[in-house]
């Protein structure tokens, strides 16, 4: 079992490090399956991010990823946003950062 968990953590780590913007969410950017995931996509769009440039991971399709991402980030909820390998937070933090202009700066570099 530990090997499977390690494999999941490795898969998550590679996703996060190999893509500029990664959003672990329920559903996908075109069809979010929960309000918080939908809000996260809307915030990214409002920052000028093309949904095609988001590496979206639908946690509903992979239970191991759904549980593993919570361990990876030490964050209990989904969605989770990563930018350039760094954990940013969930939709509430994204909204706060958007309102302050901080998220736009982070995404524009």
N, CA, C and O atoms as CSV, one atom per row, in Angstrom:
chain,resi,resn,atom,element,x,y,z
A,1,UNK,N,N,0.821,-1.208,0.000
A,1,UNK,CA,C,0.000,0.000,0.000
A,1,UNK,C,C,0.862,1.269,0.000
A,1,UNK,O,O,0.528,2.267,-0.639
A,2,UNK,N,N,1.980,1.203,0.735
A,2,UNK,CA,C,2.857,2.377,0.795
A,2,UNK,C,C,3.430,2.696,-0.590
A,2,UNK,O,O,3.618,3.863,-0.935
A,3,UNK,N,N,3.708,1.643,-1.387
A,3,UNK,CA,C,4.229,1.857,-2.734
A,3,UNK,C,C,3.218,2.589,-3.606
A,3,UNK,O,O,3.584,3.476,-4.377
A,4,UNK,N,N,1.956,2.219,-3.483
A,4,UNK,CA,C,0.898,2.863,-4.265
A,4,UNK,C,C,0.792,4.332,-3.877
A,4,UNK,O,O,0.683,5.196,-4.748
A,5,UNK,N,N,0.822,4.625,-2.574
A,5,UNK,CA,C,0.750,6.011,-2.120
A,5,UNK,C,C,1.951,6.801,-2.619
A,5,UNK,O,O,1.812,7.955,-3.024
A,6,UNK,N,N,3.131,6.183,-2.590
A,6,UNK,CA,C,4.343,6.858,-3.070
A,6,UNK,C,C,4.235,7.141,-4.560
A,6,UNK,O,O,4.629,8.210,-5.025
A,7,UNK,N,N,3.695,6.172,-5.315
A,7,UNK,CA,C,3.502,6.341,-6.756
A,7,UNK,C,C,2.566,7.515,-7.040
A,7,UNK,O,O,2.814,8.310,-7.947
A,8,UNK,N,N,1.495,7.618,-6.262
A,8,UNK,CA,C,0.541,8.719,-6.436
A,8,UNK,C,C,1.226,10.051,-6.134
A,8,UNK,O,O,1.048,11.019,-6.873
A,9,UNK,N,N,1.994,10.105,-5.072
A,9,UNK,CA,C,2.702,11.345,-4.718
A,9,UNK,C,C,3.692,11.726,-5.830
A,9,UNK,O,O,3.851,12.907,-6.140
A,10,UNK,N,N,4.340,10.749,-6.417
A,10,UNK,CA,C,5.267,11.003,-7.523
A,10,UNK,C,C,4.512,11.534,-8.736
A,10,UNK,O,O,4.961,12.486,-9.374
A,11,UNK,N,N,3.372,10.931,-9.061
A,11,UNK,CA,C,2.552,11.399,-10.187
A,11,UNK,C,C,2.108,12.843,-9.962
A,11,UNK,O,O,2.182,13.669,-10.871
A,12,UNK,N,N,1.647,13.144,-8.745
A,12,UNK,CA,C,1.203,14.501,-8.425
A,12,UNK,C,C,2.375,15.469,-8.552
A,12,UNK,O,O,2.244,16.540,-9.145
A,13,UNK,N,N,3.508,15.090,-7.996
A,13,UNK,CA,C,4.695,15.947,-8.024
A,13,UNK,C,C,5.099,16.261,-9.467
A,13,UNK,O,O,5.451,17.399,-9.778
A,14,UNK,N,N,5.051,15.265,-10.340
A,14,UNK,CA,C,5.414,15.483,-11.739
A,14,UNK,C,C,4.402,16.403,-12.422
A,14,UNK,O,O,4.793,17.276,-13.198
A,15,UNK,N,N,3.127,16.226,-12.152
A,15,UNK,CA,C,2.104,17.113,-12.722
A,15,UNK,C,C,2.366,18.559,-12.313
A,15,UNK,O,O,2.378,19.466,-13.145
A,16,UNK,N,N,2.575,18.750,-11.010
A,16,UNK,CA,C,2.759,20.097,-10.465
A,16,UNK,C,C,4.013,20.761,-11.039
A,16,UNK,O,O,4.006,21.954,-11.342
A,17,UNK,N,N,5.081,19.988,-11.185
A,17,UNK,CA,C,6.354,20.562,-11.619
A,17,UNK,C,C,6.482,20.689,-13.133
A,17,UNK,O,O,7.309,21.463,-13.615
A,18,UNK,N,N,5.682,19.945,-13.887
A,18,UNK,CA,C,5.815,19.950,-15.343
A,18,UNK,C,C,4.829,20.867,-16.051
A,18,UNK,O,O,4.851,20.958,-17.279
A,19,UNK,N,N,3.975,21.541,-15.314
A,19,UNK,CA,C,2.983,22.441,-15.904
A,19,UNK,C,C,3.000,23.770,-15.157
A,19,UNK,O,O,3.171,23.807,-13.939
A,20,UNK,N,N,2.821,24.868,-15.907
A,20,UNK,CA,C,2.836,26.191,-15.283
A,20,UNK,C,C,1.654,26.418,-14.354
A,20,UNK,O,O,1.809,26.976,-13.268
A,21,UNK,N,N,0.469,25.982,-14.783
A,21,UNK,CA,C,-0.735,26.159,-13.973
A,21,UNK,C,C,-1.441,24.812,-13.880
A,21,UNK,O,O,-1.852,24.244,-14.892
A,22,UNK,N,N,-1.577,24.308,-12.662
A,22,UNK,CA,C,-2.264,23.036,-12.443
A,22,UNK,C,C,-3.413,23.284,-11.476
A,22,UNK,O,O,-3.232,23.875,-10.412
A,23,UNK,N,N,-4.594,22.824,-11.865
A,23,UNK,CA,C,-5.764,22.945,-11.006
A,23,UNK,C,C,-6.332,21.562,-10.769
A,23,UNK,O,O,-6.856,20.925,-11.682
A,24,UNK,N,N,-6.223,21.104,-9.527
A,24,UNK,CA,C,-6.873,19.863,-9.117
A,24,UNK,C,C,-8.302,20.252,-8.770
A,24,UNK,O,O,-8.532,21.052,-7.863
A,25,UNK,N,N,-9.260,19.683,-9.491
A,25,UNK,CA,C,-10.641,20.138,-9.357
A,25,UNK,C,C,-11.603,18.980,-9.549
A,25,UNK,O,O,-11.218,17.878,-9.941
A,26,UNK,N,N,-12.855,19.260,-9.262
A,26,UNK,CA,C,-13.921,18.301,-9.543
A,26,UNK,C,C,-14.526,18.693,-10.882
A,26,UNK,O,O,-15.116,19.763,-11.025
A,27,UNK,N,N,-14.369,17.799,-11.868
A,27,UNK,CA,C,-14.804,18.112,-13.220
A,27,UNK,C,C,-13.635,18.649,-14.023
A,27,UNK,O,O,-12.479,18.336,-13.742
A,28,UNK,N,N,-13.947,19.468,-15.034
A,28,UNK,CA,C,-12.911,20.082,-15.854
A,28,UNK,C,C,-13.304,21.527,-16.131
A,28,UNK,O,O,-14.438,21.915,-15.850
A,29,UNK,N,N,-12.387,22.341,-16.681
A,29,UNK,CA,C,-12.706,23.764,-16.866
A,29,UNK,C,C,-13.977,24.019,-17.678
A,29,UNK,O,O,-14.678,25.000,-17.432
A,30,UNK,N,N,-14.277,23.151,-18.636
A,30,UNK,CA,C,-15.488,23.342,-19.446
A,30,UNK,C,C,-16.745,22.907,-18.708
A,30,UNK,O,O,-17.837,23.398,-18.995
A,31,UNK,N,N,-16.595,21.984,-17.755
A,31,UNK,CA,C,-17.757,21.456,-17.049
A,31,UNK,C,C,-17.403,21.144,-15.590
A,31,UNK,O,O,-17.281,19.978,-15.214
A,32,UNK,N,N,-17.238,22.188,-14.772
A,32,UNK,CA,C,-16.925,21.963,-13.344
A,32,UNK,C,C,-18.068,21.205,-12.661
A,32,UNK,O,O,-19.242,21.421,-12.961
A,33,UNK,N,N,-17.699,20.319,-11.742
A,33,UNK,CA,C,-18.692,19.492,-11.063
A,33,UNK,C,C,-18.995,19.961,-9.635
A,33,UNK,O,O,-19.697,19.271,-8.896
A,34,UNK,N,N,-18.481,21.106,-9.251
A,34,UNK,CA,C,-18.849,21.693,-7.966
A,34,UNK,C,C,-18.649,23.199,-8.040
A,34,UNK,O,O,-17.876,23.691,-8.863
A,35,UNK,N,N,-19.335,23.916,-7.193
A,35,UNK,CA,C,-19.289,25.372,-7.219
A,35,UNK,C,C,-17.906,25.943,-6.969
A,35,UNK,O,O,-17.515,26.927,-7.597
A,36,UNK,N,N,-17.165,25.332,-6.058
A,36,UNK,CA,C,-15.831,25.851,-5.737
A,36,UNK,C,C,-14.877,25.667,-6.911
A,36,UNK,O,O,-14.070,26.550,-7.202
A,37,UNK,N,N,-14.968,24.515,-7.591
A,37,UNK,CA,C,-14.134,24.290,-8.778
A,37,UNK,C,C,-14.526,25.264,-9.876
A,37,UNK,O,O,-13.664,25.797,-10.575
A,38,UNK,N,N,-15.825,25.498,-10.031
A,38,UNK,CA,C,-16.302,26.467,-11.020
A,38,UNK,C,C,-15.775,27.860,-10.735
A,38,UNK,O,O,-15.363,28.579,-11.645
A,39,UNK,N,N,-15.792,28.237,-9.458
A,39,UNK,CA,C,-15.287,29.558,-9.066
A,39,UNK,C,C,-13.792,29.665,-9.370
A,39,UNK,O,O,-13.328,30.703,-9.843
A,40,UNK,N,N,-13.046,28.610,-9.102
A,40,UNK,CA,C,-11.601,28.628,-9.362
A,40,UNK,C,C,-11.328,28.863,-10.842
A,40,UNK,O,O,-10.441,29.641,-11.194
A,41,UNK,N,N,-12.083,28.197,-11.711
A,41,UNK,CA,C,-11.912,28.368,-13.157
A,41,UNK,C,C,-12.275,29.800,-13.549
A,41,UNK,O,O,-11.567,30.417,-14.345
A,42,UNK,N,N,-13.360,30.331,-13.006
A,42,UNK,CA,C,-13.778,31.699,-13.330
A,42,UNK,C,C,-12.724,32.723,-12.898
A,42,UNK,O,O,-12.469,33.695,-13.610
A,43,UNK,N,N,-12.120,32.504,-11.741
A,43,UNK,CA,C,-11.076,33.417,-11.254
A,43,UNK,C,C,-9.877,33.393,-12.205
A,43,UNK,O,O,-9.328,34.440,-12.549
A,44,UNK,N,N,-9.479,32.194,-12.626
A,44,UNK,CA,C,-8.352,32.094,-13.566
A,44,UNK,C,C,-8.680,32.788,-14.883
A,44,UNK,O,O,-7.841,33.492,-15.444
A,45,UNK,N,N,-9.905,32.588,-15.376
A,45,UNK,CA,C,-10.325,33.261,-16.612
A,45,UNK,C,C,-10.295,34.777,-16.424
A,45,UNK,O,O,-9.865,35.505,-17.319
A,46,UNK,N,N,-10.747,35.251,-15.269
A,46,UNK,CA,C,-10.758,36.688,-14.992
A,46,UNK,C,C,-9.337,37.254,-14.946
A,46,UNK,O,O,-9.126,38.443,-15.182
A,47,UNK,N,N,-8.369,36.392,-14.641
A,47,UNK,CA,C,-6.962,36.807,-14.637
A,47,UNK,C,C,-6.358,36.743,-16.034
A,47,UNK,O,O,-5.177,37.038,-16.218
A,48,UNK,N,N,-7.163,36.360,-17.011
A,48,UNK,CA,C,-6.685,36.300,-18.386
A,48,UNK,C,C,-6.073,34.972,-18.785
A,48,UNK,O,O,-5.421,34.879,-19.826
A,49,UNK,N,N,-6.272,33.940,-17.971
A,49,UNK,CA,C,-5.715,32.620,-18.280
A,49,UNK,C,C,-6.672,31.893,-19.222
A,49,UNK,O,O,-7.859,31.754,-18.929
A,50,UNK,N,N,-6.145,31.433,-20.350
A,50,UNK,CA,C,-6.917,30.630,-21.283
A,50,UNK,C,C,-7.103,29.243,-20.651
A,50,UNK,O,O,-6.127,28.624,-20.225
A,51,UNK,N,N,-8.344,28.753,-20.588
A,51,UNK,CA,C,-8.569,27.430,-19.989
A,51,UNK,C,C,-7.708,26.327,-20.623
A,51,UNK,O,O,-7.411,25.324,-19.974
A,52,UNK,N,N,-7.309,26.511,-21.879
A,52,UNK,CA,C,-6.454,25.513,-22.546
A,52,UNK,C,C,-5.065,25.463,-21.900
A,52,UNK,O,O,-4.350,24.469,-22.031
A,53,UNK,N,N,-4.692,26.530,-21.212
A,53,UNK,CA,C,-3.377,26.578,-20.576
A,53,UNK,C,C,-3.393,26.068,-19.132
A,53,UNK,O,O,-2.372,26.092,-18.443
A,54,UNK,N,N,-4.550,25.614,-18.690
A,54,UNK,CA,C,-4.671,25.053,-17.339
A,54,UNK,C,C,-4.538,23.542,-17.442
A,54,UNK,O,O,-5.292,22.899,-18.171
A,55,UNK,N,N,-3.588,22.978,-16.720
A,55,UNK,CA,C,-3.501,21.523,-16.620
A,55,UNK,C,C,-4.499,21.127,-15.530
A,55,UNK,O,O,-4.171,21.116,-14.344
A,56,UNK,N,N,-5.710,20.805,-15.949
A,56,UNK,CA,C,-6.769,20.468,-14.996
A,56,UNK,C,C,-6.763,18.967,-14.731
A,56,UNK,O,O,-6.693,18.155,-15.655
A,57,UNK,N,N,-6.839,18.620,-13.456
A,57,UNK,CA,C,-6.879,17.219,-13.054
A,57,UNK,C,C,-8.222,16.988,-12.375
A,57,UNK,O,O,-8.501,17.548,-11.314
A,58,UNK,N,N,-9.046,16.159,-12.998
A,58,UNK,CA,C,-10.366,15.845,-12.452
A,58,UNK,C,C,-10.211,14.767,-11.382
A,58,UNK,O,O,-10.011,13.594,-11.696
A,59,UNK,N,N,-10.306,15.172,-10.119
A,59,UNK,CA,C,-10.107,14.227,-9.017
A,59,UNK,C,C,-11.245,13.212,-8.918
A,59,UNK,O,O,-11.094,12.179,-8.267
A,60,UNK,N,N,-12.377,13.494,-9.555
A,60,UNK,CA,C,-13.498,12.550,-9.525
A,60,UNK,C,C,-13.190,11.309,-10.362
A,60,UNK,O,O,-13.823,10.268,-10.186
A,61,UNK,N,N,-12.223,11.418,-11.270
A,61,UNK,CA,C,-11.865,10.285,-12.124
A,61,UNK,C,C,-10.787,9.405,-11.507
A,61,UNK,O,O,-10.503,8.329,-12.033
A,62,UNK,N,N,-10.184,9.830,-10.413
A,62,UNK,CA,C,-9.067,9.076,-9.831
A,62,UNK,C,C,-9.064,9.272,-8.314
A,62,UNK,O,O,-8.580,10.285,-7.810
A,63,UNK,N,N,-9.610,8.292,-7.597
A,63,UNK,CA,C,-9.723,8.389,-6.141
A,63,UNK,C,C,-8.351,8.500,-5.476
A,63,UNK,O,O,-8.206,9.181,-4.462
A,64,UNK,N,N,-7.340,7.828,-6.049
A,64,UNK,CA,C,-5.991,7.889,-5.462
A,64,UNK,C,C,-5.452,9.318,-5.529
A,64,UNK,O,O,-4.852,9.796,-4.566
A,65,UNK,N,N,-5.657,9.993,-6.640
A,65,UNK,CA,C,-5.239,11.395,-6.771
A,65,UNK,C,C,-6.069,12.263,-5.827
A,65,UNK,O,O,-5.540,13.166,-5.177
A,66,UNK,N,N,-7.368,11.985,-5.756
A,66,UNK,CA,C,-8.261,12.796,-4.906
A,66,UNK,C,C,-7.785,12.794,-3.458
A,66,UNK,O,O,-7.786,13.836,-2.802
A,67,UNK,N,N,-7.381,11.637,-2.958
A,67,UNK,CA,C,-6.883,11.558,-1.584
A,67,UNK,C,C,-5.421,12.004,-1.504
A,67,UNK,O,O,-5.017,12.671,-0.552
A,68,UNK,N,N,-4.641,11.628,-2.510
A,68,UNK,CA,C,-3.209,11.915,-2.499
A,68,UNK,C,C,-2.892,13.397,-2.537
A,68,UNK,O,O,-1.923,13.839,-1.921
A,69,UNK,N,N,-3.699,14.175,-3.256
A,69,UNK,CA,C,-3.416,15.611,-3.358
A,69,UNK,C,C,-3.581,16.288,-2.002
A,69,UNK,O,O,-2.891,17.263,-1.705
A,70,UNK,N,N,-4.479,15.781,-1.193
A,70,UNK,CA,C,-4.678,16.362,0.149
A,70,UNK,C,C,-3.448,16.131,1.021
A,70,UNK,O,O,-3.081,16.982,1.831
A,71,UNK,N,N,-2.816,14.972,0.848
A,71,UNK,CA,C,-1.583,14.689,1.593
A,71,UNK,C,C,-0.426,15.507,1.018
A,71,UNK,O,O,0.391,16.057,1.758
A,72,UNK,N,N,-0.373,15.577,-0.296
A,72,UNK,CA,C,0.725,16.287,-0.971
A,72,UNK,C,C,0.808,17.731,-0.497
A,72,UNK,O,O,1.892,18.234,-0.201
A,73,UNK,N,N,-0.338,18.389,-0.426
A,73,UNK,CA,C,-0.361,19.820,-0.103
A,73,UNK,C,C,-0.588,20.098,1.379
A,73,UNK,O,O,-0.402,21.223,1.844
A,74,UNK,N,N,-0.992,19.060,2.117
A,74,UNK,CA,C,-1.424,19.260,3.505
A,74,UNK,C,C,-2.616,20.221,3.543
A,74,UNK,O,O,-2.757,21.011,4.476
A,75,UNK,N,N,-3.460,20.145,2.531
A,75,UNK,CA,C,-4.633,21.008,2.398
A,75,UNK,C,C,-5.840,20.098,2.227
A,75,UNK,O,O,-5.825,19.239,1.346
A,76,UNK,N,N,-6.894,20.253,3.041
A,76,UNK,CA,C,-7.961,19.249,3.073
A,76,UNK,C,C,-9.015,19.334,1.970
A,76,UNK,O,O,-9.812,18.408,1.818
A,77,UNK,N,N,-9.037,20.405,1.209
A,77,UNK,CA,C,-10.146,20.583,0.274
A,77,UNK,C,C,-9.683,20.697,-1.174
A,77,UNK,O,O,-8.508,20.924,-1.463
A,78,UNK,N,N,-10.638,20.533,-2.057
A,78,UNK,CA,C,-10.438,20.669,-3.493
A,78,UNK,C,C,-11.433,21.715,-3.952
A,78,UNK,O,O,-12.569,21.696,-3.479
A,79,UNK,N,N,-11.079,22.623,-4.842
A,79,UNK,CA,C,-9.920,22.626,-5.736
A,79,UNK,C,C,-8.639,23.098,-5.063
A,79,UNK,O,O,-8.646,23.716,-3.999
A,80,UNK,N,N,-7.538,22.776,-5.737
A,80,UNK,CA,C,-6.217,23.244,-5.323
A,80,UNK,C,C,-5.486,23.760,-6.549
A,80,UNK,O,O,-5.418,23.089,-7.578
A,81,UNK,N,N,-4.941,24.966,-6.425
A,81,UNK,CA,C,-4.218,25.593,-7.529
A,81,UNK,C,C,-2.717,25.589,-7.250
A,81,UNK,O,O,-2.264,25.908,-6.151
A,82,UNK,N,N,-1.962,25.214,-8.288
A,82,UNK,CA,C,-0.502,25.288,-8.257
A,82,UNK,C,C,-0.053,26.150,-9.427
A,82,UNK,O,O,-0.524,25.973,-10.550
A,83,UNK,N,N,0.853,27.078,-9.167
A,83,UNK,CA,C,1.418,27.920,-10.211
A,83,UNK,C,C,2.936,27.785,-10.135
A,83,UNK,O,O,3.548,28.049,-9.100
A,84,UNK,N,N,3.530,27.369,-11.252
A,84,UNK,CA,C,4.994,27.180,-11.345
A,84,UNK,C,C,5.506,26.307,-10.197
A,84,UNK,O,O,6.540,26.598,-9.595
A,85,UNK,N,N,4.772,25.239,-9.906
A,85,UNK,CA,C,5.207,24.285,-8.890
A,85,UNK,C,C,4.885,24.662,-7.463
A,85,UNK,O,O,5.166,23.893,-6.544
A,86,UNK,N,N,4.302,25.831,-7.259
A,86,UNK,CA,C,4.016,26.309,-5.904
A,86,UNK,C,C,2.522,26.184,-5.590
A,86,UNK,O,O,1.676,26.576,-6.394
A,87,UNK,N,N,2.213,25.638,-4.427
A,87,UNK,CA,C,0.820,25.541,-3.992
A,87,UNK,C,C,0.299,26.926,-3.634
A,87,UNK,O,O,0.888,27.627,-2.811
A,88,UNK,N,N,-0.802,27.310,-4.253
A,88,UNK,CA,C,-1.386,28.624,-4.004
A,88,UNK,C,C,-2.519,28.527,-2.985
A,88,UNK,O,O,-2.553,29.283,-2.014
A,89,UNK,N,N,-3.445,27.597,-3.209
A,89,UNK,CA,C,-4.554,27.426,-2.271
A,89,UNK,C,C,-5.811,27.002,-2.992
A,89,UNK,O,O,-5.784,26.603,-4.156
A,90,UNK,N,N,-6.921,27.097,-2.269
A,90,UNK,CA,C,-8.225,26.752,-2.811
A,90,UNK,C,C,-8.926,27.985,-3.342
A,90,UNK,O,O,-8.316,29.045,-3.481
A,91,UNK,N,N,-10.221,27.842,-3.640
A,91,UNK,CA,C,-10.946,28.935,-4.301
A,91,UNK,C,C,-11.067,30.176,-3.414
A,91,UNK,O,O,-11.066,31.291,-3.935
A,92,UNK,N,N,-11.169,30.018,-2.104
A,92,UNK,CA,C,-11.262,31.198,-1.224
A,92,UNK,C,C,-9.973,32.019,-1.255
A,92,UNK,O,O,-10.007,33.247,-1.342
A,93,UNK,N,N,-8.843,31.328,-1.183
A,93,UNK,CA,C,-7.550,32.018,-1.236
A,93,UNK,C,C,-7.347,32.638,-2.612
A,93,UNK,O,O,-6.845,33.755,-2.733
A,94,UNK,N,N,-7.743,31.899,-3.653
A,94,UNK,CA,C,-7.640,32.439,-5.014
A,94,UNK,C,C,-8.446,33.729,-5.139
A,94,UNK,O,O,-7.985,34.698,-5.742
A,95,UNK,N,N,-9.657,33.740,-4.566
A,95,UNK,CA,C,-10.509,34.926,-4.653
A,95,UNK,C,C,-9.862,36.103,-3.913
A,95,UNK,O,O,-9.840,37.220,-4.429
A,96,UNK,N,N,-9.342,35.859,-2.723
A,96,UNK,CA,C,-8.672,36.922,-1.963
A,96,UNK,C,C,-7.473,37.470,-2.743
A,96,UNK,O,O,-7.270,38.682,-2.815
A,97,UNK,N,N,-6.688,36.567,-3.323
A,97,UNK,CA,C,-5.506,36.991,-4.079
A,97,UNK,C,C,-5.918,37.738,-5.349
A,97,UNK,O,O,-5.244,38.682,-5.761
A,98,UNK,N,N,-7.014,37.319,-5.963
A,98,UNK,CA,C,-7.521,38.001,-7.162
A,98,UNK,C,C,-7.952,39.420,-6.802
A,98,UNK,O,O,-7.611,40.379,-7.493
A,99,UNK,N,N,-8.707,39.539,-5.710
A,99,UNK,CA,C,-9.217,40.855,-5.303
A,99,UNK,C,C,-8.097,41.815,-4.944
A,99,UNK,O,O,-8.241,43.024,-5.123
A,100,UNK,N,N,-6.985,41.299,-4.441
A,100,UNK,CA,C,-5.847,42.158,-4.076
A,100,UNK,C,C,-4.921,42.408,-5.269
A,100,UNK,O,O,-4.022,43.245,-5.184
A,101,UNK,N,N,-5.128,41.694,-6.376
A,101,UNK,CA,C,-4.258,41.837,-7.545
A,101,UNK,C,C,-3.046,40.922,-7.513
A,101,UNK,O,O,-2.284,40.864,-8.478
A,102,UNK,N,N,-2.863,40.215,-6.418
A,102,UNK,CA,C,-1.693,39.362,-6.241
A,102,UNK,C,C,-1.699,38.172,-7.215
A,102,UNK,O,O,-0.652,37.789,-7.737
A,103,UNK,N,N,-2.870,37.599,-7.450
A,103,UNK,CA,C,-2.947,36.428,-8.328
A,103,UNK,C,C,-2.610,36.806,-9.774
A,103,UNK,O,O,-1.924,36.058,-10.471
A,104,UNK,N,N,-3.091,37.958,-10.214
A,104,UNK,CA,C,-2.791,38.408,-11.572
A,104,UNK,C,C,-1.278,38.568,-11.766
A,104,UNK,O,O,-0.737,38.176,-12.800
A,105,UNK,N,N,-0.602,39.141,-10.771
A,105,UNK,CA,C,0.855,39.323,-10.841
A,105,UNK,C,C,1.549,37.980,-10.933
A,105,UNK,O,O,2.451,37.787,-11.749
A,106,UNK,N,N,1.123,37.059,-10.094
A,106,UNK,CA,C,1.730,35.724,-10.065
A,106,UNK,C,C,1.562,35.009,-11.407
A,106,UNK,O,O,2.489,34.357,-11.887
A,107,UNK,N,N,0.386,35.133,-12.006
A,107,UNK,CA,C,0.098,34.434,-13.262
A,107,UNK,C,C,0.719,35.115,-14.469
A,107,UNK,O,O,0.868,34.482,-15.515
A,108,UNK,N,N,1.084,36.376,-14.357
A,108,UNK,CA,C,1.620,37.108,-15.511
A,108,UNK,C,C,3.122,36.934,-15.680
A,108,UNK,O,O,3.672,37.325,-16.710
A,109,UNK,N,N,3.786,36.365,-14.706
A,109,UNK,CA,C,5.252,36.210,-14.789
A,109,UNK,C,C,5.623,34.918,-15.458
A,109,UNK,O,O,6.808,34.621,-15.613
